[in-house]
Amino acid sequence: MIDLYYWTTPNGHKVTIFLEEAGLPYRIVPVNIGRGEQFEASFLAIAPNNRIPAIVDHAPADGGAPIRLFESGAILQYLAEKTGRFLPADLRGRCETMQWLFWQMAGLGPMAGQNHHFGQYAPERIPYAITRYVNETNRLYGVLDRRLADRAYVAGEYSIADMACYPWIVPYQRQQQDLDEFPRLRRWFEAVAARPAVRRAYARAAEVNAAPVVDEQARALLFGQTAASVRPPPR
């Protein structure tokens, strides 16, 4: 059994997609990041960066004590290696998959995240910031569209690279992107969306958080963090 510490964000969806694809038994432990649950000591013991997702694998391959992991990319790699699925065993296929996983972690996710922040959540409109991140998101969509010109999936075969990228494309309208501009990307996006496991993963999200909302309390918690947010309380 795997405990998944989860909230309904793109990074959270990556892991539910893998778990549904692989058929691994798991239990969702909701961490409502809009109400500060990511700062609870029990969660920080697993995820010291106070971000979801995180997992605890109670049956690791070495038969030892449970393994705790945070960072969605590290979790996807771990689960792929645990199951022997969605990450090629050959050197070249593995390199293709891992570089696109890291591309999402270092590029698509952070840039689209800033796009969301300045376009949707910032208390004031800053045109330079909005244009900067909308344009960079557009560039990254172009990179992905070009990559998909001669292959069905990001690394050839369906893999953790697709699972990492797809949830960050789902809110394309909020990112002010038009998928008609990226026909190869649209074809891939629709193919991934149609997978039964992906549908199940998003159904689980609806069970956990049916009506996502970012109110003033959530804004203060999500966007007002400093080092003090993760310091242990004084003894």
Secondary structure by P-SEA (a helix, b strand, c coil): cbbbbccccaaaaaaaaaaaaaccbbbbbcccccccccccaaaaaaccccccbbbbbccccccccbbbbccaaaaaaaaaaaccccccccaaaaaaaaaaaaaaaacaaaaaaaaaaaacccccccaaaaaaaaaaaaaaaaaaaaaacccccccccccaaaaaccccccccccccccccccaaaaaaaaaaaacaaaaaaaaaaaaacccccccaaaaaaaccccccccccccc
